[in-house]
Amino acid sequence: MSFTNHTLASNIPDTICYLNGEFGPLREAKISVLDRGFIFGDGVYEVVPFYYGQPFRFDQHMERLDRSLKELRIPNPHSKEKWLALVGELALHFAKTTGQNLIESQQIVYIQISRGVAPRDHAMPLNCIPTVFMMASPFKPVAQAIRTSGVKCVSAHDFRWEKAHIKSTSLLGAVFARQISADTEATETIMFRGDYLSEASSSNVWVVSNGTVLAPPKDHLLLEGIRYGLLEEICNSQQIRFNLRKISKDEVFKADEVLLSSASKEVLPVAQIDNQLVGLHTNHPGKPGPIYHKLYAAYQAFIDKSCKLS
């Protein structure tokens, strides 16, 4: 029996990836159709940004990866030191592929671990060998014009499952959530469980009220972004009040500022939600506010301090 390869190789970047112990062309990477990541979305992932050739907040990414794997009862296939060596080697391959040296190459390394290959059965199989996949892609900073104006968001009910703290590859709920905003040419969908803020489709959400940076508490209803700890550190260094607590929908719409954070967005100001300007009662309605400017400047300084070698 023969199968036609329907993959449009021209749509796949001509770069190097890592799969189950080997580096090779991304276009040629293949897994079994019985891989539980493909059949069930039974796996986890991490996205590690690289600045100046160095992985940013790598320890925190590895800690979250380990937490997610333990929740799914998947053994971590590598030590932290081995992961660091692998992502470093992949980043170097990617830089060479794109004609840059590693220090010049800003990129994001995607790590995915599935439970592995097994006969299709919902129950978790024993003694399964995890499938490990990694690829790199260019880091595309948010354009300065967008940072100057802020972004548009929409709101929606958070209809996803109640184990959102796992960075799972089962992302159909997030796909649906993101499509809500894509359909209106907005940047993100900010979600609420009942009357309370949870997160956005692929970002954490921050509210600034009376000079205090607020975010929902870390629990099973949202994914604790790596920037949770980072923004707390930055706020402490900038003498900005910081608090994690439940935030009502009314507070979000009446906030002085609303911000998004993720590996690719870093920290990003929201200008409007559901066509209502953020910060209507301030002197910067619908514009990035003073807390955002402080956080973003400190964020960039933190990157330089953490990743620049000279």
Secondary structure as UniProt FT lines:
FT   HELIX           9..11
FT   STRAND          16..19
FT   TURN            20..21
FT   STRAND          22..25
FT   HELIX           26..28
FT   TURN            33..34
FT   HELIX           36..40
FT   STRAND          43..51
FT   TURN            52..53
FT   STRAND          54..55
FT   TURN            56..57
FT   HELIX           58..72
FT   HELIX           80..97
FT   TURN            98..99
FT   TURN            102..104
FT   STRAND          107..114
FT   STRAND          131..138
FT   HELIX           144..149
FT   STRAND          151..157
FT   TURN            164..165
FT   HELIX           172..182
FT   TURN            183..185
FT   STRAND          188..193
FT   TURN            194..195
FT   STRAND          196..200
FT   STRAND          204..209
FT   TURN            210..211
FT   STRAND          212..215
FT   TURN            220..221
FT   HELIX           226..237
FT   TURN            238..239
FT   STRAND          241..244
FT   HELIX           249..253
FT   STRAND          257..262
FT   TURN            263..265
FT   STRAND          266..273
FT   TURN            274..275
FT   STRAND          276..277
FT   TURN            278..281
FT   TURN            285..286
FT   HELIX           290..307
//
